[in-house]
Amino acid sequence: MPNIKSAKKRVLISEKKNEINTAKKTHVKNTIKKFNAAIEANDVKAAEELLKECMSVIDCAQKDGIYKKNTAARKKATLCKSLDAIKA
């Protein structure tokens, strides 16, 4: 544990930020799991609605710095590809 006051404050701030970032990443994963469950159930209409939600959540996470730009794009492309496969 640091002795300097500013270093102690940075430790507390970084712990809070870590909790927030972990929660946001978990939210993204949970929305993707819901989307994948709809895909497994062959429910195209629900999957399309969940795709919009997933895209929004992934974009917000990318904007907040949780994911890099290419990672977010890869996740969104994978979701779109799985939806297109079920439609065909």
N, C-alpha and C positions, 0 to 999 in steps of 0.2 A: 504494500500500500504506500502511495506517495506521501511525502511529508509536506510538500509545498501546497498552499491553499489552491492555487490555480490548477495544479495537477490533479488534486482531489476532485475538483469540479469537473475537469475533463473526463475523469473516470466515470463519474455519475452520468454525465451527458452521453458518453459513448454507450453506456449500458441502456439508457432510455432509447437511444437511436437504434440499438441492436434489437430491442424488443419490438419497436415499431416496424422495422424492416422485416423481421421474422414474421410478424402478423400479416403484413402485406403479401409476403411471398406465400404464406399459407393460404391466404384468400385466393390468390391466383391458382394454386394447386387444387383447391376445393372446387372452384368453378370449372376447371378443366376436367376434374373427375365427374362432375355432374354431366358435362357435355359428353364425355366418353360413355357414361351410363346410358344416355339417350341414344347414342350411336349403337351400342350393343343391343338395345331394345328395338332397333330399327324404327325409331320414332323420328321421322324427318322433320315434322313441324316443330316439335319441342327442341330438336337439335338446332334448327335454324334460329330459334329464339335465344337459346343458350349460347350460340355462336356470337351473337351481337354482344351479349353480356361478357363473354370471354375476351372478345376483342377490346372492349372498353376497359376491362380490368387490367389486361396486359399493357395497353397503352398508358394507363395511369401509373402502373408500376415502372414502366420504362421512363416515363417523364420524371418520376421521383428518384430515379437512379438505382432502382432495385435490379433491373435488368439492363444490359447493354442493348444498343439498337439492333444488332444482328441477332441476338438471342431472342428478343421480342418478335422480330420478323420471322425467325425460324419457328417459334411456337405457333404463331398465327397461321403460317403456311401449312404446318402439319395439321392443324385443326380444319382448315379449309379443304385440304386434300382428303381427310377422312370423311368429311361431309359430302364431297363430290363422289367419293367411292360408293357411299350408301345410296345416293340419288341415282346412280347409273345402274 
